[in-house]
Amino acid sequence: MLLGPVFDRFVAKSPISVMARSLLEHALCPQELDALFERCAEQQYTRELLFSTTADLLSQAVCGIRKSVHAAFQATEDIAVSITSVYNKLAGVEAGVSAALVRFCGRRLRPIIAALGVAPEWLPGYRARLLDGNHLAATEHRLLETRPEAAGPLPGFCLVVLDAATGLAEDVFPCQDGHTQERALLGDVLDAVQARDLWLADRNFCVARFLLGIAARSAFFVIREHQQIPITAVGRLRPCGRVETGQVWEQAVIVTDDAGNTLRVRRVTLLLDEPTRDGEREVVLLTNLPKRDADARAVARLYRKRWTIEGRFQEMAVALHAEIDTLCYPKAALFAFCVGLAASNVLAALKAALRAAHGPEAVEEISGYYLADELAGTYRGLMIALPAEDWLVFRTLPALAFAKLLREWASKVRLAAFRRHRRGPKKPVAKRKHNKKKPHVSTSRLLEQRKGIKNHT
């Protein structure tokens, strides 16, 4: 595939930015996004400002290419509307449209990751799906209604579904009420459950009607037990050996919902060798997985891998800018978060290509922060040297051909430039002294004092 000498130079010097830009072009094809908006929007409609243009401006802010939506607007040519119209459009994007964007992006990238051959099932025969919620961070007090309040204004909440094998965020359930709890949206999640799904979630999702609903759809779960769920033991507690973090026990129990319906499940208890950060000594899990497919130890190990989704939220907060505190209207904030999920899907596909070229162990130490920083730092020059029309070929490139290109480009990446640096344990914070008469101190004098103490000792 010949794309010219300028393209080849970027591939040689910054293959990460080329991979990310081509994946963005494929995952967020403007014509497809505009068609998606026409299908999904119920109240908004298109005049001069296309939905794809709005998504592009927001993605530049989310990916750190521009400092803000306003900066992206000023740098973009041929937009026939004012910045006020852009913000009005953002403030009106319906939650259903934002969710559809994430699902669309997942569908576009999934065949490419499958063609790379680096998406093994967590449990053979099951499609593992990770479920977790994220309350969006408080915004600035820009709205008139929030200015008298000292409390931080929360713009919304999202339940996110991550496909464990591919690492793609494939579904999201947004809610404009920032105080919403996970349980309020479980009915919507049940509508998305399919046969042979394996749902992994923490104790906030341990609701009897949700567990029974999953089982009724011929699907399965590994969910941490909540103390308030009604459970009746029907078997004795028996030891099942050890895993890396502790001793495993199992017991048969019955879960009963509010309507009196019951479900027999396995209760797996992991007695930890070391307590968790919250000081807990045991992790109790409920599962309806058949024992022939996953014994108690396999269940415990599966749940340990659930932290993948929380790592994704952390990466979105650090590497990307998915929670923009200047977007105060709930619909705009939710849209930004969903664009962030789409951008994180591009990073997931990029990491899959790196695994295909360098092996999974090497990529485990790759930092999403440095990948996103490379894209943000190179993107502007990339688009000057290679304008938008040069990337059109990637919109319709077949998955197998795309995967072959990505693997070739990934082989040129110097992984050491993107290595993660794991920090050690946090040091205790020293109690600070306050003196109204001395609001400032001299750093140089403090260092001299330290030197004097060391010399004295």
BELURWO-V162904 format. One record per run of one state. SS is the DSSP state (a for helix, b for strand, c for the rest). FROM is the first residue (numbers start at 1). TO is the last residue. Records with the same first field share a line. If there is no record, write none. Layout:
BEGIN
SS->FROM-TO ; FROM-TO
END
This chain:
BEGIN
c->1-4 ; 14-14 ; 28-29 ; 41-50 ; 63-68 ; 76-82 ; 93-94 ; 117-126 ; 136-137 ; 140-143 ; 147-152 ; 155-156 ; 164-168 ; 176-181 ; 193-196 ; 202-202 ; 206-207 ; 217-219 ; 225-230 ; 234-237 ; 244-245 ; 257-261 ; 273-281 ; 288-295 ; 319-329 ; 359-359 ; 364-365 ; 367-367 ; 386-387 ; 396-398 ; 411-414 ; 420-442 ; 457-457
a->5-13 ; 15-27 ; 30-40 ; 51-62 ; 69-75 ; 83-92 ; 95-116 ; 144-146 ; 182-192 ; 203-205 ; 208-216 ; 296-318 ; 330-358 ; 360-363 ; 368-385 ; 388-395 ; 399-410 ; 415-418 ; 443-456
b->127-135 ; 138-139 ; 153-154 ; 157-163 ; 169-175 ; 197-201 ; 220-224 ; 231-233 ; 238-243 ; 246-256 ; 262-272 ; 282-287 ; 366-366 ; 419-419
END
